[in-house]
Amino acid sequence: MFSLLLVEDDSSLGEVLTARLKQEGYEVTWARSASEAHSLFRAGSFDLSILDVGLPDEDGFQLAARLLRVRKTPFLFLTA
């Protein structure tokens, strides 16, 4: 199964995206902050990360740079 890390601090959008992606057959792990995402990323293995650009504790671009130092996993940026 294709595993996604979704990083989104907006609860409404996170719930909708998680539900829709799961409907399409993806395994989704949802992080609500950059720090939570970094911990989950270090502990697990994901095929793709979807990163919100505007997070409360770090922007998505900074998070992407940190994640790439851990593992070369592709990512997409998401912004409202």
TIFIMAR-384168 format. One record per atom (N, C-alpha, C, O): residue in one letter; atom name; x, y, z. Coordinates in steps of 0.02 Angstrom, whole numbers, always signed. Atoms other than C-alpha are relative to their C-alpha. Last residue first. Layout:
// residues N
+------+------+--------+--------+--------+
! type ! atom !      x !      y !      z !
+------+------+--------+--------+--------+
!    A !   CA !      X !      Y !      Z !
...
+------+------+--------+--------+--------+
//
This chain:
// residues 80
+------+------+--------+--------+--------+
! type ! atom !      x !      y !      z !
+------+------+--------+--------+--------+
!    A !    N !    +68 !    -24 !    +15 !
!    A !   CA !   -235 !  +1369 !    +37 !
!    A !    C !     +6 !    +64 !    -39 !
!    A !    O !    -45 !    +94 !    -57 !
!    T !    N !    +16 !    -64 !    -30 !
!    T !   CA !    -64 !  +1290 !    +26 !
!    T !    C !    -70 !    +22 !    -20 !
!    T !    O !    -93 !     +8 !    -75 !
!    L !    N !    +71 !    -15 !     -1 !
!    L !   CA !     +1 !  +1115 !     -6 !
!    L !    C !     -9 !    +68 !    +33 !
!    L !    O !    +19 !    +81 !    +86 !
!    F !    N !    +19 !    -55 !    -43 !
!    F !   CA !   +180 !  +1072 !    -52 !
!    F !    C !    -75 !    +14 !    -10 !
!    F !    O !   -101 !    +11 !    -65 !
!    L !    N !    +40 !    -51 !    +34 !
!    L !   CA !   +218 !   +901 !   -123 !
!    L !    C !    -15 !    +54 !    +51 !
!    L !    O !    -24 !    +39 !   +110 !
!    F !    N !    +52 !    -37 !    -36 !
!    F !   CA !   +352 !   +783 !    -62 !
!    F !    C !    -34 !    +48 !    -48 !
!    F !    O !     -8 !    +67 !   -100 !
!    P !    N !    +31 !    -56 !    +36 !
!    P !   CA !   +471 !   +648 !   -123 !
!    P !    C !    -54 !    +34 !    +41 !
!    P !    O !    -84 !     +4 !    +86 !
!    T !    N !    +68 !    +17 !    +17 !
!    T !   CA !   +567 !   +543 !     +5 !
!    T !    C !    -31 !    +59 !    -37 !
!    T !    O !    -23 !   +116 !    -14 !
!    K !    N !    +19 !    -30 !    +64 !
!    K !   CA !   +756 !   +558 !    +13 !
!    K !    C !    -69 !    -25 !    -22 !
!    K !    O !    -74 !    -67 !    -66 !
!    R !    N !    +14 !    +50 !    +53 !
!    R !   CA !   +778 !   +516 !   +197 !
!    R !    C !    -23 !    +37 !    -63 !
!    R !    O !    -58 !    +87 !    -59 !
!    V !    N !    +12 !    +66 !    -31 !
!    V !   CA !   +836 !   +606 !   +356 !
!    V !    C !     -5 !    -53 !    -54 !
!    V !    O !    +26 !   -106 !    -48 !
!    R !    N !    -62 !    +20 !    -33 !
!    R !   CA !   +917 !   +760 !   +278 !
!    R !    C !     -7 !    -68 !    +33 !
!    R !    O !    +43 !   -103 !    +45 !
!    L !    N !    -46 !    +25 !    +50 !
!    L !   CA !   +770 !   +773 !   +158 !
!    L !    C !    +68 !    -21 !    +30 !
!    L !    O !   +103 !    -62 !     +1 !
!    L !    N !    +18 !    +69 !    +17 !
!    L !   CA !   +654 !   +788 !   +307 !
!    L !    C !    +47 !    -30 !    -51 !
!    L !    O !    +63 !    -89 !    -47 !
!    R !    N !    -18 !    +45 !    -56 !
!    R !   CA !   +745 !   +942 !   +372 !
!    R !    C !    -15 !    -73 !    -17 !
!    R !    O !    +25 !   -117 !     -2 !
!    A !    N !    -74 !     +3 !     -3 !
!    A !   CA !   +738 !  +1030 !   +202 !
!    A !    C !    +22 !    -47 !    +56 !
!    A !    O !    +69 !    -86 !    +47 !
!    A !    N !    -23 !    +42 !    +56 !
!    A !   CA !   +553 !   +986 !   +184 !
!    A !    C !    +76 !     -7 !     +1 !
!    A !    O !   +102 !    -62 !    -10 !
!    L !    N !    +13 !    +70 !    -18 !
!    L !   CA !   +518 !  +1058 !   +357 !
!    L !    C !    +26 !    -46 !    -55 !
!    L !    O !    +57 !    -97 !    -40 !
!    Q !    N !    -51 !    +18 !    -49 !
!    Q !   CA !   +600 !  +1223 !   +309 !
!    Q !    C !     -7 !    -73 !    +21 !
!    Q !    O !    +42 !   -109 !    +28 !
!    F !    N !    -64 !     +2 !    +37 !
!    F !   CA !   +492 !  +1232 !   +153 !
!    F !    C !    +57 !    -19 !    +47 !
!    F !    O !   +101 !    -58 !    +28 !
!    G !    N !     -7 !    +64 !    +35 !
!    G !   CA !   +335 !  +1184 !   +251 !
!    G !    C !    +66 !     -6 !    -39 !
!    G !    O !    +92 !    -62 !    -47 !
!    D !    N !    +34 !     +3 !    +65 !
!    D !   CA !   +353 !  +1330 !   +370 !
!    D !    C !    +17 !    -65 !    -36 !
!    D !    O !    +68 !    -97 !    -22 !
!    E !    N !    -54 !     -2 !    +51 !
!    E !   CA !   +395 !  +1298 !   +552 !
!    E !    C !    -35 !     -1 !    -68 !
!    E !    O !    -86 !    -34 !    -76 !
!    D !    N !    -66 !     +3 !    -31 !
!    D !   CA !   +295 !  +1298 !   +716 !
!    D !    C !    +59 !     +3 !    -48 !
!    D !    O !   +116 !     +9 !    -27 !
!    P !    N !     -9 !    -45 !    -57 !
!    P !   CA !   +121 !  +1353 !   +662 !
!    P !    C !    +71 !     +2 !    +28 !
!    P !    O !    +92 !    +54 !    +54 !
!    L !    N !    +10 !    +37 !    -62 !
!    L !   CA !   +124 !  +1278 !   +487 !
!    L !    C !    +16 !    +45 !    +60 !
!    L !    O !    +52 !    +94 !    +53 !
!    G !    N !     +8 !    -41 !    -59 !
!    G !   CA !    +99 !  +1377 !   +328 !
!    G !    C !    -16 !    -40 !    +62 !
!    G !    O !    -75 !    -50 !    +78 !
!    V !    N !    -52 !    -51 !     -1 !
!    V !   CA !   +170 !  +1280 !   +180 !
!    V !    C !     -3 !    +41 !    +65 !
!    V !    O !    +49 !    +57 !    +93 !
!    D !    N !    +30 !    -66 !     -1 !
!    D !   CA !    +68 !  +1124 !   +213 !
!    D !    C !    +56 !    +51 !     +4 !
!    D !    O !   +104 !    +42 !    +41 !
!    L !    N !    -17 !    -48 !    -51 !
!    L !   CA !   +170 !   +971 !   +169 !
!    L !    C !    -38 !    +65 !     -9 !
!    L !    O !    -35 !    +96 !    -63 !
!    I !    N !    +38 !    -58 !    +24 !
!    I !   CA !   +114 !   +815 !    +76 !
!    I !    C !     +5 !    +52 !    +56 !
!    I !    O !    -20 !    +41 !   +111 !
!    S !    N !    +22 !    -46 !    -52 !
!    S !   CA !   +246 !   +680 !   +105 !
!    S !    C !    -36 !    +58 !    -33 !
!    S !    O !    -12 !    +86 !    -83 !
!    L !    N !    +10 !    -70 !    +20 !
!    L !   CA !   +265 !   +531 !    -12 !
!    L !    C !    -20 !    +41 !    +61 !
!    L !    O !    -57 !    +16 !   +104 !
!    D !    N !    -15 !     -5 !    +71 !
!    D !   CA !   +316 !   +348 !     -2 !
!    D !    C !     -4 !    +72 !    -25 !
!    D !    O !    +28 !    +89 !    -75 !
!    F !    N !    +53 !    -27 !    +41 !
!    F !   CA !   +327 !   +351 !   +187 !
!    F !    C !    +22 !     +3 !    -73 !
!    F !    O !    +81 !    +14 !    -88 !
!    S !    N !    -22 !     -2 !    +70 !
!    S !   CA !   +432 !   +250 !   +309 !
!    S !    C !    -60 !    +21 !    -42 !
!    S !    O !   -113 !    -11 !    -40 !
!    G !    N !    +34 !    +41 !    +50 !
!    G !   CA !   +413 !   +274 !   +494 !
!    G !    C !    +30 !     +5 !    -69 !
!    G !    O !    +82 !    +37 !    -79 !
!    A !    N !    +20 !    +65 !    -26 !
!    A !   CA !   +502 !   +333 !   +652 !
!    A !    C !    -29 !    -46 !    -53 !
!    A !    O !    -28 !   -107 !    -45 !
!    R !    N !    -59 !    +36 !    -23 !
!    R !   CA !   +601 !   +479 !   +578 !
!    R !    C !    -18 !    -72 !    +22 !
!    R !    O !    +23 !   -117 !    +15 !
!    F !    N !    -42 !    +15 !    +58 !
!    F !   CA !   +450 !   +537 !   +479 !
!    F !    C !    +61 !    -41 !    +20 !
!    F !    O !    +80 !    -88 !    -15 !
!    L !    N !    +32 !    +55 !    +37 !
!    L !   CA !   +334 !   +525 !   +630 !
!    L !    C !    +44 !    -22 !    -59 !
!    L !    O !    +50 !    -81 !    -72 !
!    S !    N !     -3 !    +61 !    -42 !
!    S !   CA !   +452 !   +632 !   +735 !
!    S !    C !    -28 !    -60 !    -37 !
!    S !    O !     +1 !   -114 !    -37 !
!    H !    N !    -70 !    +21 !     -2 !
!    H !   CA !   +475 !   +760 !   +595 !
!    H !    C !     +8 !    -64 !    +41 !
!    H !    O !    +45 !   -109 !    +21 !
!    A !    N !    -17 !    +30 !    +64 !
!    A !   CA !   +288 !   +769 !   +565 !
!    A !    C !    +72 !    -26 !     +0 !
!    A !    O !    +85 !    -81 !    -24 !
!    E !    N !    +32 !    +66 !     +2 !
!    E !   CA !   +252 !   +800 !   +749 !
!    E !    C !    +19 !    -37 !    -64 !
!    E !    O !    +33 !    -97 !    -63 !
!    S !    N !    -36 !    +42 !    -48 !
!    S !   CA !   +379 !   +942 !   +751 !
!    S !    C !    -29 !    -71 !     +2 !
!    S !    O !     +8 !   -120 !     +6 !
!    A !    N !    -65 !    +20 !    +27 !
!    A !   CA !   +310 !  +1015 !   +591 !
!    A !    C !    +37 !    -46 !    +47 !
!    A !    O !    +68 !    -94 !    +26 !
!    S !    N !    -53 !    -49 !    -10 !
!    S !   CA !   +133 !  +1017 !   +660 !
!    S !    C !    +64 !    -26 !    -32 !
!    S !    O !    +70 !    -86 !    -47 !
!    R !    N !    +30 !    -66 !     -5 !
!    R !   CA !    -35 !   +930 !   +636 !
!    R !    C !    +51 !    +56 !    +11 !
!    R !    O !    +33 !   +114 !    +17 !
!    A !    N !    -35 !    -39 !    -51 !
!    A !   CA !    +31 !   +763 !   +574 !
!    A !    C !    -28 !    +71 !     -2 !
!    A !    O !    -41 !    +98 !    -55 !
!    W !    N !    +11 !    -72 !     -2 !
!    W !   CA !    -85 !   +646 !   +479 !
!    W !    C !    +36 !    +31 !    +59 !
!    W !    O !    +25 !    +13 !   +117 !
!    T !    N !    -18 !    -20 !    -68 !
!    T !   CA !    -32 !   +469 !   +432 !
!    T !    C !     -2 !    +76 !     +0 !
!    T !    O !    +31 !   +109 !    -40 !
!    V !    N !    -15 !    -70 !    -17 !
!    V !   CA !   -121 !   +410 !   +276 !
!    V !    C !    +16 !     +6 !    +74 !
!    V !    O !    -21 !    -17 !   +117 !
!    E !    N !     -9 !     +3 !    -73 !
!    E !   CA !   -123 !   +236 !   +196 !
!    E !    C !    +24 !    +70 !    +20 !
!    E !    O !    +77 !    +92 !     -3 !
!    Y !    N !    -65 !    -17 !    -30 !
!    Y !   CA !   -188 !   +267 !    +21 !
!    Y !    C !     -1 !    -11 !    +75 !
!    Y !    O !    -53 !     -4 !   +108 !
!    G !    N !    -41 !    +58 !    -13 !
!    G !   CA !   -335 !   +174 !    -57 !
!    G !    C !    +69 !    +14 !    +29 !
!    G !    O !   +110 !    -32 !    +35 !
!    E !    N !    -36 !    +17 !    +61 !
!    E !   CA !   -430 !   +314 !   -142 !
!    E !    C !    +50 !    -57 !    +10 !
!    E !    O !    +84 !    -78 !    -36 !
!    Q !    N !    +49 !    +27 !    +48 !
!    Q !   CA !   -552 !   +321 !     +2 !
!    Q !    C !    +33 !    -23 !    -64 !
!    Q !    O !    +10 !    -71 !    -95 !
!    K !    N !    +13 !    +69 !    -21 !
!    K !   CA !   -401 !   +342 !   +117 !
!    K !    C !    -52 !    -33 !    -45 !
!    K !    O !    -47 !    -92 !    -61 !
!    L !    N !    -58 !    +40 !    +20 !
!    L !   CA !   -350 !   +496 !    +17 !
!    L !    C !     -9 !    -73 !    +20 !
!    L !    O !    +10 !   -119 !    -17 !
!    R !    N !     +1 !     +8 !    +73 !
!    R !   CA !   -525 !   +568 !    +33 !
!    R !    C !    +58 !    -44 !    -24 !
!    R !    O !    +49 !    -87 !    -67 !
!    A !    N !    +56 !    +43 !    +20 !
!    A !   CA !   -537 !   +539 !   +221 !
!    A !    C !     +1 !    -14 !    -75 !
!    A !    O !     -7 !    -71 !    -96 !
!    T !    N !    -13 !    +68 !    -25 !
!    T !   CA !   -364 !   +610 !   +255 !
!    T !    C !    -55 !    -48 !    -23 !
!    T !    O !    -40 !   -103 !    -47 !
!    L !    N !    -54 !    +30 !    +40 !
!    L !   CA !   -394 !   +761 !   +144 !
!    L !    C !    +14 !    -72 !    +22 !
!    L !    O !    +22 !   -116 !    -20 !
!    V !    N !    +25 !    +12 !    +68 !
!    V !   CA !   -561 !   +800 !   +225 !
!    V !    C !    +52 !    -34 !    -43 !
!    V !    O !    +38 !    -83 !    -77 !
!    E !    N !    +50 !    +53 !     -3 !
!    E !   CA !   -496 !   +779 !   +403 !
!    E !    C !    -25 !    -18 !    -70 !
!    E !    O !    -31 !    -77 !    -88 !
!    G !    N !    -34 !    +63 !    -15 !
!    G !   CA !   -340 !   +882 !   +369 !
!    G !    C !    -48 !    -59 !     +1 !
!    G !    O !    -32 !   -112 !    -26 !
!    L !    N !    -33 !    +21 !    +61 !
!    L !   CA !   -441 !  +1021 !   +287 !
!    L !    C !    +35 !    -67 !    +10 !
!    L !    O !    +33 !   -110 !    -33 !
!    S !    N !    +51 !    +14 !    +52 !
!    S !   CA !   -558 !  +1036 !   +435 !
!    S !    C !    +32 !    -27 !    -63 !
!    S !    O !    +10 !    -78 !    -90 !
!    S !    N !    +37 !    +62 !    -14 !
!    S !   CA !   -419 !  +1019 !   +565 !
!    S !    C !    -50 !    -18 !    -54 !
!    S !    O !    -55 !    -76 !    -74 !
!    D !    N !    +71 !    -16 !     +1 !
!    D !   CA !   -303 !  +1150 !   +489 !
!    D !    C !    -41 !    -64 !     +7 !
!    D !    O !    -38 !   -108 !    -36 !
!    D !    N !    +22 !    -22 !    -66 !
!    D !   CA !   -127 !  +1105 !   +544 !
!    D !    C !    -74 !    +19 !     +3 !
!    D !    O !   -102 !    +23 !    +57 !
!    E !    N !    +50 !    -54 !     +8 !
!    E !   CA !    -83 !  +1000 !   +391 !
!    E !    C !    -26 !    +19 !    +69 !
!    E !    O !    -50 !    -24 !   +107 !
!    V !    N !    -16 !    -49 !    -52 !
!    V !   CA !    +62 !   +879 !   +368 !
!    V !    C !    -44 !    +61 !    -12 !
!    V !    O !    -33 !   +100 !    -57 !
!    L !    N !    +34 !    -64 !    +11 !
!    L !   CA !     +4 !   +725 !   +273 !
!    L !    C !    +15 !    +46 !    +58 !
!    L !    O !     +4 !    +28 !   +116 !
!    L !    N !     -2 !    -42 !    -60 !
!    L !   CA !   +127 !   +580 !   +274 !
!    L !    C !    -32 !    +66 !    -19 !
!    L !    O !     -4 !   +103 !    -60 !
!    L !    N !     -8 !    -73 !     +3 !
!    L !   CA !    +76 !   +458 !   +140 !
!    L !    C !     +6 !    +30 !    +69 !
!    L !    O !    -26 !     +8 !   +116 !
!    S !    N !     +5 !    -33 !    -65 !
!    S !   CA !    +97 !   +269 !   +122 !
!    S !    C !    +16 !    +74 !     -6 !
!    S !    O !    +68 !    +93 !    -33 !
!    F !    N !    -36 !    -63 !     +6 !
!    F !   CA !    +60 !   +176 !    -41 !
!    F !    C !    -12 !    +41 !    +64 !
!    F !    O !    -69 !    +55 !    +81 !
!    M !    N !    +42 !    -59 !     +0 !
!    M !   CA !     +0 !     +0 !     +0 !
!    M !    C !    +44 !    +62 !     +0 !
!    M !    O !    +97 !    +63 !    +32 !
+------+------+--------+--------+--------+
//
